[in-house]
Amino acid sequence: MPVTAFEHGERYRYQNGFGSYLESEAIAGALAVGQNSPQKPAYGLYVEKLSGTAFTAPRHENKQTWLHRILPSCAHPPFGSAADGPFKSDRPTDPAKLEYIPNQLRWDPFDHDDQTDFVSGLHLVAGAGDPTLKQGIGSYIYAAGKSMDERSAFYSADGDLLIVPQDGVLDIRTELGWLLVRPMEICVIPRGIKYQVHLPSGPVRGYALELYQGHFTLPELGPIGSNGLANARDFQAPVACFSDDAGATASEGPNTYAITVKFNNSLFQTRQAHTPFDVVGWHGNYYPYKYDLGRFNTIGSISYDHPDPSIFTVLSAPSDHPGTAVADFVIFPPRWLVAEGTFRPPWYHRNTMSEFMGLIAGDYDAKKSGQGGFMPGGASLHNVMSGHGPDAESFERASAADLKPALVGAGSCAFMFESCLMVGVTEWGLKMCKKVQEAYSEESWGGVRVHWKRPEGASVNSHLLE
């Protein structure tokens, strides 16, 4: 800390900033100066606008990028249904068949899969809402063992995708450039941007959250001040990088590229005779980005009590109600605990928000670790108003601990997708994955001791009127 020491070295250049207006050229002079759509763009390029918000969205929310590319995105044959898509109505990840239950859930580490690529390795575990209304979220596990074909690309029309690698490195080519994303980094690929995922270190596993409405922002800092939590300068965006693979017209290229789109939780595919990765230059504020979680400036109590976990928020997607998020991405990184006279782990809790947790590495201080516990690559879900908190053993240990300054979570990082929405669980998440810890609730809280002792001689104040 404050920068993660990655085993897999960086290989790309980046631009820095969150929500900044950036520009990048793979060839100098590709972008027009002083205007967006010249009559004759440089080098015979086409100009295409990519809008991430409505034209008339307030200026501070408006998202757009201008792409200067070899051929426009509209130059492709019609899409057809992709018969092998993971979201078909007869599949266990069908979002139309979510089961809403109040039970606390925890999963053992999900299996790796060396037979799939990133797209076919996506498994919807839980979700809520409707992408056709641009409302809601989807929580995923991904496991893949193969890179996507070099002549393929994927994009989602349903929402922005936040990717949290847990094991293995993702080398992601996007229309706007490359991102290398390693465990302890996250990335966000906005709605509509095409990308391709390669696996330079072998099989991968991780988590993802699809946001059907709005976009992620940095949380307001309030009295914290002007710096803290995730600082804007630490977010990294790609620089332009393009391939030149097209024929005399859009339909006459020497190679064929398969373009797959997720559209209303179904997959569609077309094949075109030119590469989708042909953006020679771009400028705007709608782009993919990544962030090193090791750079997060953790805030905590230096007097007493455990503050709300909102102090660990990295990214937030606001709802239309101020202070309430459709989705918060929260992390629990290594941190010092110094609060006096305080039960230091997270308290017992019932929440109007749903909490989906995962573990990137190490142990989480409020849960049992090891086999049958909360393990890297596993997950838990505490839905709306479902009680949760430290297991019995963790409570007893923390209640008797010597309250001297302590570093917790060394080598560890847990995270949470928190949402104001009640989420349902897919058949795959409940049954087909075969990872649900059936005894989770009993093993965690069935042994919670009764420490209550009625004070000797104390009277009880009546609740009745005299």
C-alpha positions as CSV (number, residue, x, y, z in Angstrom):
1,M,0.0,0.0,0.0
2,P,-0.8,2.6,-1.3
3,V,0.0,0.8,-4.6
4,T,-0.5,-2.9,-5.1
5,A,2.6,-4.9,-5.9
6,F,1.3,-7.0,-8.8
7,E,2.8,-10.3,-9.8
8,H,1.9,-9.7,-13.5
9,G,3.6,-6.5,-14.7
10,E,1.8,-3.7,-16.5
11,R,2.2,-3.5,-20.3
12,Y,0.1,-0.4,-21.4
13,R,0.1,3.3,-21.2
14,Y,-2.9,5.0,-19.7
15,Q,-4.6,8.4,-19.2
16,N,-5.5,9.3,-15.6
17,G,-8.7,10.8,-14.2
18,F,-12.3,9.8,-13.3
19,G,-15.1,11.4,-15.4
20,S,-12.5,13.6,-17.0
21,Y,-12.8,14.8,-20.6
22,L,-9.9,13.0,-22.3
23,E,-8.6,12.6,-25.8
24,S,-6.2,10.1,-27.5
25,E,-4.8,9.6,-30.9
26,A,-3.0,6.5,-32.2
27,I,-1.9,8.6,-35.2
28,A,-1.2,12.3,-34.7
29,G,-3.8,14.5,-36.4
30,A,-6.6,11.9,-36.4
31,L,-8.8,14.1,-34.3
32,A,-10.3,17.3,-35.6
33,V,-9.4,20.6,-33.9
34,G,-12.1,22.9,-32.8
35,Q,-15.1,20.8,-34.0
36,N,-16.5,17.4,-33.6
37,S,-17.8,16.4,-37.0
38,P,-15.9,18.0,-39.9
39,Q,-17.0,17.5,-43.5
40,K,-13.8,15.7,-44.3
41,P,-12.3,14.0,-41.3
42,A,-8.5,13.4,-41.4
43,Y,-7.1,10.3,-43.1
44,G,-10.6,9.4,-44.6
45,L,-11.9,8.4,-41.2
46,Y,-15.6,8.3,-40.2
47,V,-16.8,10.2,-37.1
48,E,-19.2,8.5,-34.8
49,K,-20.7,9.8,-31.6
50,L,-21.2,7.4,-28.7
51,S,-23.8,8.7,-26.2
52,G,-23.9,7.2,-22.7
53,T,-26.7,9.6,-21.5
54,A,-29.5,11.5,-23.2
55,F,-28.4,14.5,-25.1
56,T,-30.1,16.8,-22.7
57,A,-28.8,15.2,-19.5
58,P,-27.4,17.9,-17.1
59,R,-23.9,18.9,-18.0
60,H,-22.4,17.3,-14.9
61,E,-24.0,14.0,-15.7
62,N,-23.7,14.0,-19.5
63,K,-21.6,11.2,-21.0
64,Q,-20.4,11.1,-24.6
65,T,-17.3,10.3,-26.7
66,W,-16.5,11.0,-30.3
67,L,-14.8,8.2,-32.2
68,H,-12.8,8.7,-35.3
69,R,-12.7,5.3,-36.9
70,I,-12.1,3.5,-40.2
71,L,-15.7,2.3,-40.6
72,P,-18.9,3.2,-38.6
73,S,-20.5,0.7,-36.2
74,C,-23.7,0.5,-38.2
75,A,-22.0,-1.3,-41.1
76,H,-22.9,-4.9,-40.3
77,P,-25.6,-7.5,-41.3
78,P,-28.6,-8.0,-39.1
79,F,-28.2,-9.6,-35.7
80,G,-29.7,-13.0,-35.1
81,S,-30.4,-14.8,-31.8
82,A,-27.3,-16.6,-30.4
83,A,-28.6,-20.1,-29.6
84,D,-25.8,-20.9,-27.2
85,G,-26.2,-17.8,-25.0
86,P,-26.0,-18.2,-21.2
87,F,-29.2,-16.2,-20.6
88,K,-31.7,-18.3,-22.7
89,S,-35.1,-19.0,-21.0
90,D,-34.2,-22.7,-20.6
91,R,-30.9,-22.0,-18.8
92,P,-30.4,-21.9,-15.0
93,T,-29.2,-18.3,-15.2
94,D,-32.4,-17.1,-16.8
95,P,-33.1,-13.7,-15.1
96,A,-36.8,-14.1,-15.6
97,K,-36.9,-16.9,-13.1
98,L,-35.3,-15.2,-10.1
99,E,-36.3,-16.6,-6.7
100,Y,-36.7,-14.0,-3.9
101,I,-36.0,-15.5,-0.5
102,P,-35.2,-13.9,2.9
103,N,-32.6,-16.6,3.9
104,Q,-29.0,-15.7,4.4
105,L,-26.9,-17.4,1.7
106,R,-23.2,-18.2,1.4
107,W,-21.4,-20.0,-1.3
108,D,-18.2,-22.0,-1.3
109,P,-15.6,-20.9,-3.9
110,F,-17.1,-21.3,-7.4
111,D,-15.5,-23.7,-9.8
112,H,-13.0,-22.7,-12.5
113,D,-13.9,-23.6,-16.0
114,D,-11.2,-24.1,-18.6
115,Q,-13.6,-24.8,-21.4
116,T,-15.2,-21.3,-21.7
117,D,-14.3,-17.8,-22.7
118,F,-15.3,-14.7,-20.7
119,V,-18.7,-14.3,-22.2
120,S,-19.8,-17.9,-22.0
121,G,-18.3,-18.1,-18.6
122,L,-20.6,-15.5,-17.1
123,H,-23.1,-16.8,-14.6
124,L,-25.9,-14.6,-13.2
125,V,-26.2,-15.4,-9.5
126,A,-28.6,-12.7,-8.4
127,G,-30.3,-9.6,-9.7
128,A,-33.3,-7.3,-9.7
129,G,-35.1,-5.0,-12.1
130,D,-35.5,-4.9,-15.9
131,P,-32.9,-3.7,-18.4
132,T,-35.6,-2.7,-20.9
133,L,-36.7,-0.1,-18.4
134,K,-33.1,0.7,-17.5
135,Q,-33.7,-0.2,-13.9
136,G,-31.9,-2.6,-11.7
137,I,-28.7,-4.7,-11.4
138,G,-27.3,-8.2,-12.1
139,S,-24.6,-9.9,-9.9
140,Y,-22.4,-12.4,-11.7
141,I,-19.6,-14.9,-11.2
142,Y,-17.3,-15.5,-14.1
143,A,-15.0,-18.4,-14.8
144,A,-13.1,-18.9,-18.0
145,G,-10.1,-20.8,-19.3
146,K,-9.9,-19.6,-22.9
147,S,-9.3,-16.2,-24.5
148,M,-12.0,-14.9,-26.7
149,D,-11.3,-15.3,-30.4
150,E,-9.3,-12.5,-31.9
151,R,-12.0,-12.0,-34.5
152,S,-14.8,-11.5,-32.0
153,A,-16.2,-8.8,-29.8
154,F,-18.9,-8.4,-27.2
155,Y,-20.9,-5.5,-25.8
156,S,-23.9,-5.1,-23.5
157,A,-26.8,-2.8,-24.4
158,D,-28.2,-3.6,-21.0
159,G,-25.8,-1.7,-18.8
160,D,-22.3,-0.9,-17.5
161,L,-20.2,-3.9,-16.3
162,L,-18.0,-3.6,-13.2
163,I,-15.5,-6.5,-13.2
164,V,-13.7,-7.6,-10.0
165,P,-11.0,-10.2,-10.8
166,Q,-10.4,-12.7,-8.0
167,D,-8.0,-15.1,-9.8
168,G,-6.1,-14.6,-13.0
169,V,-5.4,-11.7,-15.3
170,L,-7.7,-10.1,-17.8
171,D,-6.2,-8.4,-20.9
172,I,-9.1,-6.5,-22.3
173,R,-9.1,-4.9,-25.7
174,T,-11.8,-2.3,-26.1
175,E,-12.7,0.0,-28.9
176,L,-11.0,2.8,-27.1
177,G,-7.8,0.8,-26.3
178,W,-6.4,-1.8,-23.9
179,L,-6.8,-2.4,-20.2
180,L,-4.7,-4.9,-18.2
181,V,-6.8,-5.9,-15.2
182,R,-5.4,-8.0,-12.4
183,P,-6.7,-9.2,-9.0
184,M,-6.8,-6.2,-6.7
185,E,-7.8,-4.1,-9.7
186,I,-11.3,-3.4,-11.0
187,C,-12.5,-2.1,-14.3
188,V,-15.8,-0.7,-15.6
189,I,-16.8,-1.2,-19.3
190,P,-19.7,1.2,-20.1
191,R,-22.9,0.2,-21.9
192,G,-22.4,-0.2,-25.6
193,I,-18.5,-0.3,-25.8
194,K,-17.2,-3.4,-27.6
195,Y,-14.5,-5.5,-26.0
196,Q,-12.6,-8.7,-26.2
197,V,-11.0,-10.6,-23.2
198,H,-7.7,-12.4,-23.3
199,L,-6.2,-14.6,-20.5
200,P,-2.4,-14.0,-20.5
201,S,-1.9,-15.9,-17.2
202,G,-4.3,-18.8,-17.7
203,P,-7.8,-19.6,-16.3
204,V,-9.6,-16.8,-14.5
205,R,-12.4,-16.4,-12.0
206,G,-14.0,-13.3,-10.5
207,Y,-17.1,-11.3,-9.9
208,A,-19.1,-8.7,-11.9
209,L,-22.0,-6.3,-11.4
210,E,-24.1,-5.1,-14.3
211,L,-25.7,-1.7,-13.7
212,Y,-28.9,-1.3,-15.8
213,Q,-29.5,2.3,-14.8
214,G,-27.2,5.3,-14.8
215,H,-23.4,5.2,-14.3
216,F,-21.0,4.8,-11.5
217,T,-19.7,8.0,-9.8
218,L,-17.4,8.7,-6.9
219,P,-19.2,9.1,-3.6
220,E,-19.6,12.5,-2.1
221,L,-17.0,13.2,0.6
222,G,-18.9,15.6,2.8
223,P,-17.0,16.6,5.9
224,I,-14.1,14.3,4.9
225,G,-13.1,17.1,2.6
226,S,-11.6,17.3,-0.8
227,N,-9.5,14.1,-0.8
228,G,-10.0,10.5,0.5
229,L,-11.5,7.2,-0.4
230,A,-10.9,6.6,-4.1
231,N,-9.2,9.7,-5.6
232,A,-10.0,10.7,-9.1
233,R,-6.4,10.9,-10.3
234,D,-5.9,7.1,-9.6
235,F,-8.4,5.9,-12.2
236,Q,-6.8,4.9,-15.5
237,A,-8.3,5.0,-19.0
238,P,-6.9,3.5,-22.2
239,V,-5.1,5.2,-25.0
240,A,-6.2,4.8,-28.6
241,C,-5.1,1.6,-30.3
242,F,-6.5,0.3,-33.6
243,S,-6.3,-2.5,-36.2
244,D,-6.5,-1.9,-39.9
245,D,-8.5,-4.9,-41.2
246,A,-11.1,-3.9,-43.8
247,G,-11.7,-4.2,-47.5
248,A,-12.8,-1.6,-50.1
249,T,-16.2,-1.5,-48.5
250,A,-17.7,-2.6,-45.2
251,S,-18.9,-5.9,-46.7
252,E,-15.7,-6.8,-48.6
253,G,-13.1,-7.4,-45.9
254,P,-10.7,-10.4,-46.0
255,N,-11.7,-11.6,-42.5
256,T,-15.0,-12.2,-40.6
257,Y,-15.6,-10.8,-37.1
258,A,-18.3,-12.2,-34.8
259,I,-20.0,-9.4,-32.8
260,T,-22.2,-10.5,-29.9
261,V,-24.5,-8.2,-28.0
262,K,-26.4,-8.7,-24.7
263,F,-29.8,-7.1,-25.3
264,N,-32.5,-7.5,-22.7
265,N,-30.6,-10.4,-21.1
266,S,-30.5,-12.3,-24.4
267,L,-27.5,-12.7,-26.7
268,F,-27.6,-11.8,-30.4
269,Q,-24.8,-12.1,-32.9
270,T,-23.8,-10.8,-36.3
271,R,-20.8,-11.3,-38.5
272,Q,-19.1,-8.5,-40.3
273,A,-16.2,-8.2,-42.7
274,H,-14.2,-5.6,-40.8
275,T,-12.7,-5.3,-37.3
276,P,-14.6,-3.4,-34.6
277,F,-11.3,-2.3,-33.1
278,D,-10.6,0.4,-35.7
279,V,-10.8,3.6,-33.6
280,V,-7.8,5.7,-34.5
281,G,-8.6,8.6,-32.1
282,W,-11.2,9.5,-29.6
283,H,-12.2,12.3,-27.3
284,G,-14.9,12.5,-24.6
285,N,-15.8,11.4,-21.1
286,Y,-17.5,8.0,-21.8
287,Y,-14.8,5.4,-21.7
288,P,-13.7,2.2,-19.9
289,Y,-11.4,2.6,-16.9
290,K,-9.6,0.6,-14.2
291,Y,-8.6,1.3,-10.6
292,D,-6.0,-0.3,-8.3
293,L,-7.8,-1.0,-5.0
294,G,-4.5,-0.7,-3.2
295,R,-4.7,3.1,-3.7
296,F,-8.0,3.4,-1.8
297,N,-7.5,5.8,1.1
298,T,-9.3,4.0,4.0
299,I,-11.1,6.1,6.5
300,G,-12.0,4.9,10.0
301,S,-12.6,5.8,13.6
302,I,-9.7,7.1,15.8
303,S,-11.8,7.4,18.9
304,Y,-14.7,4.9,19.4
305,D,-17.4,2.9,17.6
306,H,-17.4,1.3,14.2
307,P,-18.7,3.7,11.5
308,D,-21.1,2.7,8.8
309,P,-19.5,0.7,6.1
310,S,-20.4,3.4,3.6
311,I,-17.0,4.9,4.5
312,F,-15.5,2.1,2.4
313,T,-17.4,3.0,-0.8
314,V,-15.2,3.1,-4.0
315,L,-17.9,3.7,-6.5
316,S,-21.6,4.5,-6.3
317,A,-24.5,4.5,-8.7
318,P,-27.2,6.8,-7.3
319,S,-30.9,6.2,-7.4
320,D,-33.4,9.1,-7.9
321,H,-33.5,9.4,-4.1
322,P,-30.5,11.4,-2.7
323,G,-28.2,9.3,-0.6
324,T,-29.6,6.0,-1.7
325,A,-27.7,3.9,-4.3
326,V,-28.9,1.4,-6.9
327,A,-25.5,0.0,-6.4
328,D,-22.5,0.8,-4.2
329,F,-19.1,-1.0,-4.7
330,V,-17.6,-1.2,-1.2
331,I,-14.2,-2.8,-0.2
332,F,-12.8,-3.9,3.1
333,P,-9.0,-3.6,2.6
334,P,-6.2,-3.9,5.1
335,R,-6.7,-1.2,7.8
336,W,-5.7,-0.2,11.3
337,L,-8.3,-0.5,14.1
338,V,-7.7,1.7,17.1
339,A,-11.2,2.4,18.5
340,E,-11.3,2.3,22.3
341,G,-13.9,0.4,24.3
342,T,-15.4,-0.7,21.1
343,F,-16.6,-4.0,19.5
344,R,-14.4,-3.6,16.4
345,P,-15.8,-6.0,13.8
346,P,-19.0,-4.9,11.9
347,W,-22.0,-5.0,14.3
348,Y,-25.0,-7.2,14.0
349,H,-27.3,-5.7,11.4
350,R,-30.6,-5.7,9.5
351,N,-30.4,-3.5,6.4
352,T,-32.9,-2.0,4.0
353,M,-30.2,-2.6,1.4
354,S,-29.2,-6.0,0.0
355,E,-25.6,-7.0,0.5
356,F,-23.8,-9.3,-1.9
357,M,-20.2,-10.0,-0.7
358,G,-17.2,-11.6,-2.2
359,L,-13.6,-12.2,-1.2
360,I,-10.7,-11.4,-3.5
361,A,-7.9,-12.7,-1.2
362,G,-7.2,-13.6,2.4
363,D,-9.7,-13.7,5.3
364,Y,-12.5,-11.4,6.4
365,D,-12.3,-10.4,10.1
366,A,-16.0,-11.0,10.9
367,K,-16.4,-14.4,9.4
368,K,-15.0,-17.9,9.8
369,S,-12.3,-18.6,7.2
370,G,-11.2,-21.9,5.7
371,Q,-13.2,-24.8,4.5
372,G,-16.9,-24.2,5.1
373,G,-16.3,-20.6,5.8
374,F,-16.0,-17.4,3.8
375,M,-13.3,-18.1,1.3
376,P,-11.7,-16.3,-1.7
377,G,-13.8,-17.0,-4.8
378,G,-16.9,-17.6,-2.7
379,A,-19.7,-15.2,-1.9
380,S,-22.6,-14.4,0.5
381,L,-25.9,-12.7,0.1
382,H,-27.8,-10.9,2.9
383,N,-31.0,-9.7,1.3
384,V,-33.2,-6.8,2.4
385,M,-33.8,-7.0,6.2
386,S,-32.1,-10.4,6.6
387,G,-30.2,-10.3,9.9
388,H,-26.4,-10.8,9.7
389,G,-23.2,-10.1,11.5
390,P,-20.2,-11.8,13.1
391,D,-20.5,-15.5,13.6
392,A,-20.5,-16.8,17.2
393,E,-16.8,-17.5,17.3
394,S,-15.8,-14.1,15.8
395,F,-18.1,-12.4,18.3
396,E,-16.5,-14.1,21.3
397,R,-13.0,-13.5,20.1
398,A,-13.6,-9.8,19.4
399,S,-15.5,-9.3,22.7
400,A,-12.4,-10.6,24.6
401,A,-9.7,-9.0,22.5
402,D,-7.0,-6.8,23.9
403,L,-8.0,-3.4,22.4
404,K,-4.5,-2.2,21.3
405,P,-3.9,-0.9,17.8
406,A,-4.3,-3.8,15.4
407,L,-3.7,-4.1,11.7
408,V,-6.5,-6.3,10.2
409,G,-6.9,-7.8,6.8
410,A,-3.2,-7.9,5.9
411,G,-3.1,-9.6,2.5
412,S,-6.8,-9.6,2.3
413,C,-9.6,-7.7,0.5
414,A,-13.3,-8.4,0.7
415,F,-15.9,-6.4,-1.2
416,M,-19.6,-5.8,-1.3
417,F,-22.2,-5.0,-4.0
418,E,-24.8,-3.1,-1.9
419,S,-28.1,-2.2,-3.4
420,C,-31.4,-0.5,-2.4
421,L,-33.1,-3.3,-4.4
422,M,-34.4,-6.6,-3.1
423,V,-32.6,-9.2,-5.2
424,G,-33.6,-12.5,-6.5
425,V,-31.4,-15.6,-6.9
426,T,-31.1,-17.7,-10.1
427,E,-31.6,-21.4,-10.3
428,W,-27.9,-21.6,-11.0
429,G,-27.1,-19.7,-7.9
430,L,-29.4,-21.7,-5.7
431,K,-29.0,-25.2,-7.1
432,M,-27.0,-25.8,-10.3
433,C,-23.6,-24.4,-9.1
434,K,-23.8,-26.8,-6.1
435,K,-21.9,-24.3,-3.9
436,V,-24.5,-23.2,-1.4
437,Q,-23.5,-23.8,2.2
438,E,-26.7,-25.3,3.4
439,A,-25.7,-25.0,7.1
440,Y,-24.5,-21.4,6.8
441,S,-27.0,-19.9,9.2
442,E,-26.9,-22.6,11.8
443,E,-23.1,-22.8,11.8
444,S,-22.7,-19.1,12.0
445,W,-25.3,-18.1,14.5
446,G,-26.9,-21.2,16.0
447,G,-24.2,-21.2,18.6
448,V,-24.5,-17.6,19.6
449,R,-24.5,-17.6,23.4
450,V,-26.9,-15.9,25.7
451,H,-24.9,-13.6,27.9
452,W,-27.9,-11.8,29.3
453,K,-28.2,-11.8,33.1
454,R,-31.1,-10.0,34.8
455,P,-29.7,-7.5,37.3
456,E,-30.3,-8.8,40.8
457,G,-33.1,-6.9,42.5
458,A,-33.8,-4.8,39.5
459,S,-37.4,-3.8,38.8
460,V,-38.9,-3.8,35.3
461,N,-40.5,-0.6,34.1
462,S,-44.1,-1.3,33.0
463,H,-45.2,-0.5,29.5
464,L,-48.8,-0.2,30.7
465,L,-50.6,3.0,31.7
466,E,-51.3,3.2,35.4
